[in-house]
Amino acid sequence: MPSTGPRPRAPRDPLLLALLGLPAVGAVTTLAVSAHLTSWDVSTESALMVVFSVVSTVWSVLPFAAAVAVGLSVRRHWRGGAAAVVVGDVLLVAQTVWFLSDVLTSESSTAVLGLLFAPALQAALAGVTLLAAMGLARLRGRGRPRTA
């Protein structure tokens, strides 16, 4: 007879929460600011503007998807480099807040162009984070004896 009691909960992995949570904070913040700056009259806009809005949204979230992919691959393959990923994710969120605050507080009419260029720099940070994590995992692995 099957048990009707409460099912045991799987233990939460704080590392996984950090690796997924930090990029999620950056992505949500970016989407919120982008939505604040975007006109909501999309139904009356041309099809080209709708396509541009969708492509712009995907472009702005892409670095955070890359950060999640980096975090998950490091957690799976280079766990010794997880500290570098957490630091990289914190830097990504800080960089995002800095970029967005510059766009929001600037009085220049071209400041919003920062939203187009920021994802390239953010994605570069995700790549540097992956390299740092792999290097750190490799350094940590050198001091341990090999098992056959």
Phi and psi in degrees as a GROMACS rama.xvg file:
@    title "Ramachandran Plot"
@    xaxis  label "Phi"
@    yaxis  label "Psi"
@TYPE xy
-69.4055  148.713  PRO-2
-73.5328  137.708  SER-3
-105.91  4.14253  THR-4
-72.8529  173.867  GLY-5
-65.7291  141.122  PRO-6
-77.1594  140.67  ARG-7
-67.2404  135.789  PRO-8
-82.1516  142.601  ARG-9
-69.9045  138.996  ALA-10
-64.3439  141.206  PRO-11
-83.2678  139.23  ARG-12
-96.0188  109.338  ASP-13
-61.9055  -30.5163  PRO-14
-64.1455  -44.6011  LEU-15
-63.5935  -39.4382  LEU-16
-62.4018  -39.4894  LEU-17
-69.3893  -42.6917  ALA-18
-67.1254  -29.4324  LEU-19
-96.8405  -33.9758  LEU-20
-71.1088  -42.2911  GLY-21
-63.6166  -48.2811  LEU-22
-63.4899  -32.4076  PRO-23
-64.231  -38.8791  ALA-24
-62.3336  -44.7249  VAL-25
-63.215  -42.3873  GLY-26
-65.502  -45.0593  ALA-27
-64.4724  -40.7696  VAL-28
-62.2609  -45.185  THR-29
-61.7835  -44.4106  THR-30
-65.4725  -37.7961  LEU-31
-65.3706  -43.9822  ALA-32
-67.9823  -40.8042  VAL-33
-62.2873  -40.6512  SER-34
-66.0166  -36.626  ALA-35
-64.1427  -36.3337  HIS-36
-86.7816  -10.315  LEU-37
-95.2034  145.084  THR-38
-73.2479  137.886  SER-39
-95.3764  11.2894  TRP-40
-90.4948  45.8442  ASP-41
-64.5559  -32.2125  VAL-42
-65.5667  -25.1991  SER-43
-98.1647  -3.56199  THR-44
-83.5884  167.556  GLU-45
-72.8366  162.809  SER-46
-62.3447  -33.1489  ALA-47
-63.3785  -39.1265  LEU-48
-67.2029  -36.8537  MET-49
-65.3304  -44.7865  VAL-50
-62.5071  -42.9151  VAL-51
-61.0913  -39.9781  PHE-52
-64.4274  -41.4879  SER-53
-67.6103  -45.8834  VAL-54
-63.6933  -40.2801  VAL-55
-62.9429  -40.3184  SER-56
-65.1369  -45.601  THR-57
-62.6298  -42.8737  VAL-58
-60.5147  -40.3304  TRP-59
-73.3742  -23.412  SER-60
-94.066  -16.2855  VAL-61
-55.0221  -43.7621  LEU-62
-62.2018  -30.9342  PRO-63
-75.4485  -34.3179  PHE-64
-64.7036  -39.1666  ALA-65
-63.8072  -40.3446  ALA-66
-64.1163  -38.9319  ALA-67
-65.6857  -43.233  VAL-68
-62.4055  -41.4231  ALA-69
-61.8587  -46.637  VAL-70
-60.9301  -43.9824  GLY-71
-68.374  -39.0191  LEU-72
-69.5586  -36.6579  SER-73
-67.0747  -41.5152  VAL-74
-60.73  -34.5001  ARG-75
-85.7029  -41.871  ARG-76
-108.52  -32.5662  HIS-77
-129.531  55.6877  TRP-78
-56.4463  -27.601  ARG-79
-65.4479  -15.5738  GLY-80
-101.422  14.6056  GLY-81
-62.8226  -32.2121  ALA-82
-61.8912  -37.8504  ALA-83
-64.6972  -34.9418  ALA-84
-70.8292  -41.1547  VAL-85
-62.4901  -43.8678  VAL-86
-63.3767  -43.2994  VAL-87
-61.556  -39.1076  GLY-88
-68.272  -38.8006  ASP-89
-63.6025  -42.4809  VAL-90
-64.0832  -36.8814  LEU-91
-62.8688  -44.596  LEU-92
-65.8636  -41.8513  VAL-93
-63.6726  -42.0302  ALA-94
-63.1098  -40.2556  GLN-95
-63.0599  -46.9252  THR-96
-61.7163  -41.156  VAL-97
-62.5264  -48.0772  TRP-98
-60.0051  -47.2208  PHE-99
-67.5438  -38.3076  LEU-100
-67.7436  -35.0296  SER-101
-63.1665  -41.5062  ASP-102
-66.961  -43.1154  VAL-103
-71.3984  -32.988  LEU-104
-95.0597  -8.76083  THR-105
-73.9664  145.821  SER-106
-99.8358  2.8842  GLU-107
-76.4952  142.815  SER-108
-73.3177  -16.8928  SER-109
-101.3  8.94187  THR-110
-62.374  -32.3375  ALA-111
-65.0367  -17.466  VAL-112
-62.5165  -20.5994  LEU-113
-58.658  -29.481  GLY-114
-68.0627  -22.4512  LEU-115
-83.2659  -32.6245  LEU-116
-94.3021  -24.3811  PHE-117
-59.1845  -41.3867  ALA-118
-60.0323  -29.5465  PRO-119
-66.2839  -42.5914  ALA-120
-69.0412  -36.7336  LEU-121
-67.0734  -39.7021  GLN-122
-66.3769  -36.4616  ALA-123
-62.121  -38.5884  ALA-124
-64.54  -37.167  LEU-125
-64.1317  -38.7723  ALA-126
-66.1454  -42.9761  GLY-127
-63.5344  -38.1585  VAL-128
-62.169  -42.4961  THR-129
-61.9658  -45.4001  LEU-130
-62.8714  -41.3793  LEU-131
-64.4535  -40.9221  ALA-132
-66.0461  -42.0256  ALA-133
-64.3496  -41.8803  MET-134
-64.2178  -43.4908  GLY-135
-64.3717  -41.4174  LEU-136
-63.728  -38.309  ALA-137
-67.2957  -42.039  ARG-138
-63.6934  -41.6057  LEU-139
-67.9459  -30.7677  ARG-140
-76.531  -18.8807  GLY-141
-70.5927  -29.4543  ARG-142
-80.9427  -8.17334  GLY-143
-96.9226  145.38  ARG-144
-71.2074  146.34  PRO-145
-79.4204  143.312  ARG-146
-109.913  139.83  THR-147
